[in-house]
Amino acid sequence: MQAAPVRATAIPSFATALRAVESLLMSGGQRTARRNAWTSVLEDRRRAKDRVEAQQVLERALSSRP
């Protein structure tokens, strides 16, 4: 008796599943707007982190001056 062939299918990631649900519930324009908004949030966070790091470097430089 031969064993039945096994099919390996990848389980989608949470992000992939979320995008699939999003595509069912939203029109294309809303999806694009939502992704653009999220990209902006991430970029704002990155810039804020860079500002904090630059401020810390300046404060260290000023405090080490004689």
C-alpha positions as a LaTeX table, in Angstrom:
\begin{tabular}{lrrr}
\hline
Residue & $x$ (\AA) & $y$ (\AA) & $z$ (\AA) \\
\hline
Met1 & 0.00 & 0.00 & 0.00 \\
Gln2 & 1.34 & 3.41 & $-1.00$ \\
Ala3 & 1.10 & 6.49 & 1.19 \\
Ala4 & $-0.86$ & 9.41 & $-0.16$ \\
Pro5 & 1.31 & 12.29 & $-1.37$ \\
Val6 & 1.72 & 15.07 & 1.16 \\
Arg7 & 1.16 & 18.65 & 0.04 \\
Ala8 & 3.01 & 21.29 & 1.98 \\
Thr9 & 1.30 & 24.65 & 1.89 \\
Ala10 & 2.76 & 27.61 & 3.69 \\
Ile11 & 0.66 & 29.18 & 6.37 \\
Pro12 & 0.25 & 32.84 & 5.48 \\
Ser13 & 1.83 & 35.36 & 7.79 \\
Phe14 & $-0.35$ & 37.62 & 9.88 \\
Ala15 & 0.47 & 40.56 & 7.59 \\
Thr16 & $-0.53$ & 38.58 & 4.50 \\
Ala17 & $-3.79$ & 37.52 & 6.12 \\
Leu18 & $-4.48$ & 41.09 & 7.21 \\
Arg19 & $-3.89$ & 42.37 & 3.66 \\
Ala20 & $-6.29$ & 39.75 & 2.30 \\
Val21 & $-9.02$ & 40.81 & 4.73 \\
Glu22 & $-8.25$ & 44.46 & 4.01 \\
Ser23 & $-8.61$ & 43.90 & 0.27 \\
Leu24 & $-12.02$ & 42.30 & 0.80 \\
Leu25 & $-13.31$ & 45.10 & 3.01 \\
Met26 & $-11.80$ & 48.20 & 1.41 \\
Ser27 & $-11.67$ & 49.64 & $-2.04$ \\
Gly28 & $-8.28$ & 50.12 & $-3.68$ \\
Gly29 & $-8.10$ & 53.82 & $-2.92$ \\
Gln30 & $-8.76$ & 53.33 & 0.77 \\
Arg31 & $-6.14$ & 50.61 & 0.93 \\
Thr32 & $-3.56$ & 52.85 & $-0.72$ \\
Ala33 & $-4.43$ & 55.74 & 1.59 \\
Arg34 & $-4.12$ & 53.51 & 4.64 \\
Arg35 & $-0.72$ & 52.18 & 3.56 \\
Asn36 & 0.50 & 55.68 & 2.75 \\
Ala37 & $-0.64$ & 56.88 & 6.18 \\
Trp38 & 1.18 & 54.03 & 7.91 \\
Thr39 & 4.33 & 54.72 & 5.89 \\
Ser40 & 4.13 & 58.35 & 7.02 \\
Val41 & 3.78 & 57.28 & 10.66 \\
Leu42 & 6.86 & 55.07 & 10.39 \\
Glu43 & 8.84 & 57.85 & 8.70 \\
Asp44 & 7.80 & 60.36 & 11.39 \\
Arg45 & 8.96 & 57.94 & 14.08 \\
Arg46 & 12.29 & 57.51 & 12.33 \\
Arg47 & 12.79 & 61.28 & 12.05 \\
Ala48 & 11.88 & 61.76 & 15.73 \\
Lys49 & 14.43 & 59.12 & 16.73 \\
Asp50 & 17.07 & 60.85 & 14.58 \\
Arg51 & 16.25 & 64.21 & 16.23 \\
Val52 & 16.65 & 62.73 & 19.71 \\
Glu53 & 19.98 & 61.16 & 18.77 \\
Ala54 & 21.24 & 64.43 & 17.25 \\
Gln55 & 20.16 & 66.35 & 20.36 \\
Gln56 & 22.04 & 63.90 & 22.58 \\
Val57 & 25.20 & 64.26 & 20.48 \\
Leu58 & 24.98 & 68.05 & 20.66 \\
Glu59 & 24.43 & 68.00 & 24.42 \\
Arg60 & 27.43 & 65.71 & 24.92 \\
Ala61 & 29.58 & 67.91 & 22.71 \\
Leu62 & 28.56 & 71.05 & 24.62 \\
Ser63 & 29.06 & 69.46 & 28.03 \\
Ser64 & 32.58 & 68.32 & 27.17 \\
Arg65 & 33.70 & 71.83 & 26.19 \\
Pro66 & 36.05 & 73.53 & 28.71 \\
\hline
\end{tabular}
